[in-house]
Amino acid sequence: QVLRKNLQRGVALSTGSVLIYEAHKLISGFAEVHASFKVEEVIEQADYLYGSGETEKLYRLLVQHKNSDDAELLWRLARASRDLAQLSSTSAEEKRQLAYEALECAKKALEKNESNFAAHKWYGICLSDVGDFEGIKTKIGNAVVIKEHFQRAVELNPKDATTIHLIGIWCYSFAEMPWYQRKIAATLFATPPTSTFQEYTASSHLKLFSCVCTADPNFYSKNLLYLGKTYLKLNNKKMALLWLSKAKEYPAHTEEDKQV
């Protein structure tokens, strides 16, 4: 009888353990599904706020997830931090802090998913921004790394208009670089990164800005401006006037649009 009771008790305990284990598995499964759903929900809300120009609300939403392991959330936080830094109402010290926060988020996004094109794009952008606070030597020193990340972003997503535009800006900046910055570049690199306005035609760099318009017509006022400026440098005033007129007529939705 004692043996029978002990056996019955053992079976009951084993059954209970199995039930508890199965319940735990079920709850864990629900938790994983819920967590996945929550990330998608936050991303959807973030994209809506970004499209609506709600920069401060977007930052407040995403900064809650700064410790996330999701690359999609992290690069969006990097973008939101940078956009907040660009606002005229943001103080100089806040701009600096946000620039470094943005770079850290973009770096973490890359670590989580090296195949994420947007993580490469925003890492390049944020690395360039930090150079504004660390001086021209650092900015020029980071130039090659920045371009590599932009090129990798294009490889991963050839249709992204913003990245194509950024490579065009990179080329334009080096073509317009003053002599003293070229001397700094010469001391930093065995073969300094260079670009001339004639190279835009020879190496199809001019087509980068045009490709943006093909990929996404009128997506960005600054792209129209740089098309006009590049043609002006090439002494093609007719084409310069065309694109500068488009930039002038572009509906100003943001502070940057007004500056353009």
N, C-alpha and C positions, 0 to 999 in steps of 0.2 A: 504493500500500500504506500509506504514511504517512497519507494522507488518510482511507483506510478505517479504519485503527486509531484515528485521532482521532475519527472519527464514532462508531465503536463505543464508545469510551471515554465520549464525550459522552452517548450514549444510556444507558449504564450508570449514569453519574453522575446523569442526569436521573431515571431510574427509581428510583435510591436515594433521591434527594431527595423524590420523590413518596411513596415508602414511609415515609420518616421523617416527612414532613408528615402523612400519613394516621394514622400511629401516634400522633403528637402530638395530633391531633384526637380520636382514640379515648380516649387517656389523659385528656385535658382533660374530655371528656364524662363519663367515669367519675368524675372528681374532682368535677364539678358535682353529679352524682347523689348521690355519697357525702356531699358537704357538705350537701345538702338533707336527705338521710336522717338525718344526724347531728343537725341542728337539731330535726327532728321527734322524734328519740329523746330528746334532752335535755329537750324540752318535756314529753314523756310521763312521763319520770322525775321531772321537777320537779313536775308536777301530782300524781303519786302521793305524793311527799314532803310536799307542801302538805296534801293530804287526810289524811295520817297525822299531821300536827302536828309533823313533824321539821324545825323551824325552822332549826337550826344546820346540819344536813346540807344542807338546801335552799340556804341561803346559800352554803355552800362549793362546791356544784355550780355554781350560776349565776354566782358572782363570777369564775369562770374565763372567762366569756364576756362580760365587761363591755365589751370592744371590738367586740362583734358589731354587725352592721348590721341585725339582725332585731328588729323592734319587739316581737314576741311574747316573745322572750327578755328584752329590755330592761325591759318593764313588769313582767315576773315578777321580775326582779332588784330593781327598785324596791320591789315588794311584800315580797320576802324581806328586804331591808335594813331596811325599816320594821318588819316583824314582829320581827326580831332586836333592834331598838332598844327594842321594847316589853317585852322580857323583864326580869324583876326582877334577873336575874343580870348584866345589861349595865350597865357603869359610866356615870356621867353624861357623861363625855367621849366614850365610845364611842357613846352615844345621839346626841349632837350630830353626830359624824362620820358616823354611819349615816344620819341625817336628811338631811344635805346630799348624801350619796352617792345616796340614794334619789331625791331631787329631780333630780339630774343625769341619772340613768338614765331617769326618766320623761320628762324634757325631750328626751333623745336619741331615745326611742321615738316621741315626737310628730313629731320632725324626720324620722324615717325613714318614718312612716306617719301622716299627719294624720287618716286615716279609721278609725283603730283606736280603738274606744270605750274599751277598757281603758286605753290610754295617756292619754286625756283624764281618765278617772276617777282614775288614780293620780297624775297630775300635780297635780290639784286637792287630793288628800289630802296629798301630800308638800309642796305649797306651804303648806298650812295648818300642817303640822308645823313647818316652818322658822320660821313666825311665832312659835312658842312660844319660840324662842331669840333672836329679833330684837325682841321687845317688842310691846306691844298696838297701837301706832301702825301698825307694819308689818302685823300680822295683820289689822287692820281695813282697811288700805289694799289688801290682797290679796283681800279678801272678794268683790268683784265679779268679779274674774278667776276665782276659785275656782268661783263659782256658774256662770259662763259655761261652764267646762270640764265641770262636772257636767251641765249642760243639753245640751251637745253630745254627751256620752256617752249620754244618754237618747235623743236624736234618732237616734243611730247604732244603739242597741240598747234599744228601749223595754221589753224584758222583763227587763232586769238589775235585780234586786231591790236590790242594794247601792247603786247610784247613786240610785235613787228614795229610799232611806233617807237617803242623804247630803244630798240636797236638803231633806228634812224636817228633818234636824239643823241645816242652815244656817238655815232659817226659824225654828226653835225658838231657836237661839242669839241671833238678832237680836231676837226677841220678849222674850227674857230679859235683854237687854243692860242693865247698870246705867247710871245717868244720866251718869257721868263718861266712859264709853266712847261714849255717844251724842254727847257734846260733841266728842270726838276725831273721830268720824265726820263731824260737821257741818263741821269744819275741813278735812277731806280731800276731801269730795265736794260738788259744787254741789247735788245731790239725794242725800242720804245714803240708803243701803239700809236700809229699815226693815221691821219685821213686828211685828204684835201678835197675841195669842192669839185675839182676835176675828176677825182676818184669816184664821186657819186655817180657820174655817168659811166665811167669805165668799168666799175665793179658792181653796177646796178644798185648802189646804195640809195640813189635818188628814188628808185622804184619802191623802196621800203615804205615811204610815206604814201605813195600811190597805191601800193598793195593794201594798205590799211583801208583806204577809201573803197577798194574793191571788196575787201572782206566785210566791211561794215560802213557803208556810206554815211558820212557826216557824224561818225560816232563820237568825235572829240574835237573841240574847237582848236586845241593846241596843235593837232596834227595838220589842220588846214593852215594855221599860221606858219608852221615850219615848212610846209610845201612852198608857200609864198616866199619865205625868207631864203630858202635854198635856190629857187629859181632866180631870185634877185641877185644872189651871190654869183650865179652863173651868167648874169647879165641878160637873162631872158625876161624882160620887163612885161611882155604880154602875158606870159604864163604866171608871172609873179602877181600881176594885177588880178587875174582870174581867181587865184586861191586866197589872196589877201581880202578880196571882196567877199568871198564865201565866209572867211573867218569873221569879217566885220558884221555880216548879216546873221551870224549864228545866234540863235536864241540863248541869252545868258541865264543859265539856271543856277550856276555856282559862282563863288567869288573868283575862281580861276577863269571862268568864261568871261567875266567882266574885265579882268586884267588882259586877257587875250584881245 
